[in-house]
Amino acid sequence: MAAIDPVALELVDFLNASPTAFHAVDEAKKRLKEAGFVHISEREEWELETGGKYFFTRNHSTLIAFAIGKKYVAGNGFSIVGAHTDSPCLKVKPVSKVAKGGYLQVGVQTYGGGLWHTWFDRDLAIAGRVIVKESKEGCVSYSHRLVRVREPIMRIPTLAIHLDRNVNSEGFKINTQSNLAPMLATSVKAEIQKLAEESGPTESKDKKIADKKKHHPLFLQLVAKEASCEPEDICDFEIQLCDTQPSAVAGAMKEFIFSGRLDNLCMSFCSLKSLIDSTSGEGSLDDEVSVRMVALFDHEEVGSDSAQGAGSPAMLDALSRITDFFSPSGTKMLEKAIQRSFVVSADMAHALHPNYVDKHEENHQPKMHGGLVIKHNANQRYATNAITSFIFREIAEKHQLPIQDFVVRNDMPCGSTIGPILASGIGIRTVDVGAPQLSMHSIREMCAVDDVRHSYEHFKAFFNEFSELDAKIKVDL
């Protein structure tokens, strides 16, 4: 058996460090800083230079990183790979305290279009971010802290077949409001409640009473422990449930990756690593005339309409600020730069399922190990056109990388990506692509190790060669 591809092993590490979009961005920040990228803030003036490498975040869940070619001048284009950091999940409600049938439960809301039946009978933990009140020498401030309880503390058990005799013949049907609340503990253990309520200082009594009405004290204790604070210092949080089973290279031939959140952390990782590696080493940006960029957005799974989604001005703001910084006073170069730019919208694709072959159109059946899938849709659910697919395919052929095509069946609805949002919102040339996978939107998904390598190599080649290739395309095209 061949050695496991190190890129796949690195992806597994990234996945295991990223149970939420907040953690994914935090892990990305660490990798960028190690590679020499400088953390800048949208709240401050930017000081940029050619050959420089930078990144910023929004809401701690969206990240944009870029490297400026040493031959870049204002008006030149941007070579961009865009992906998203979020995945379907169950998020804890603002008032989560539920008690039924002698159990303490946690109220959750569905985020995105998840396969919710896959969340049953799984060992569940929690992760997310907490806003914590800090008091030091009479001064009060508020901090953002990541939390992650790694131990299995919740479960959503299925109903026994003896109480649902027709489940195998009629299908497993659930009501997402009444059947998805996970169990936290049994209420008969009154000592648990008592200990939780009595913890912390006696002051802030009103705050503790308010929290008790919204969340189980036991739940707040678990969160506070991970945030290294007292329960009464928690001002607010965004917490979601996550599977405790780690991501892994698996299969009899070690050819697959089994994991949650492959859609779309796989593409996020491959784009991030390709940017880092294409800009590392002496002279890597010496002949580059463009800006290489990766944009990892939050909220794709729910439409991208947020301050940190692809529908926000985040990318346009970045393009504008970079262009303006290098523009002579009084000149406007952004429109010119946009027309010279290109976005690879990278979002996982649907691999052919051996048990449901009829779900794919006969001539468009993406296979695992077959490389990135170019997505086409005449109704603009994907932003690919002949020019953008040609550019991406030309790079593949030069490096002998496999490439596939996908069109959804005419009698089935087609999903969408950040591609059409960026193409229509900014007016930038875009191609939609993705690595093939199975079990999309399940709590546990799978893809092929080979396709991780193909994706990484393809994105890296795009960064290294797009500017030269684009210069050969006649403007009137």
Buried (B, 14 or more C-beta within 10 A) or exposed (E): EEEEBEBBBBBBEBBBBBBBBBBBBBBBBEBBEEBEBBEBEEEEEBEBEBBBBBBBBBBBBBBBBBBBBBBBEBBBBBBBBBBBBBBBBBBBBEEBBBEEEEBBBBBBBBBBEBBBBBBBEBEBBBBBBBBBBEEEEEEEEEEEBBBBBEEEBBBBEEEEEEEEEEBEEEEEEBEEEEBBBBBBBEBEEEEBBEEBBEBBEEEBEEBBEEBBEBBBBBBBBBBBEBBEBBBBBBEEBBBBBBBBBEBBBBEEEBBBBBBBBBBBBBBBBBBBBBBBBBBEEEEBBEEBBBBBBBBBBBBBBBEBEBEBBBBBEBBBBBBBBBBBBBBEEEEEBBEBBBEBBBBBBBBBBBBBEEEEEEEBBEEBBBBBBBBBBBBBBEEBBBBBBEEBBBBBBEBBEEEEBBBBBBBBEEEEEBBBBBBBBBBEBBEBBBBBBBBBBBBBBBBBBBBBBBBBBBBBBBBBBBBBBBBEBBEEEEEEE
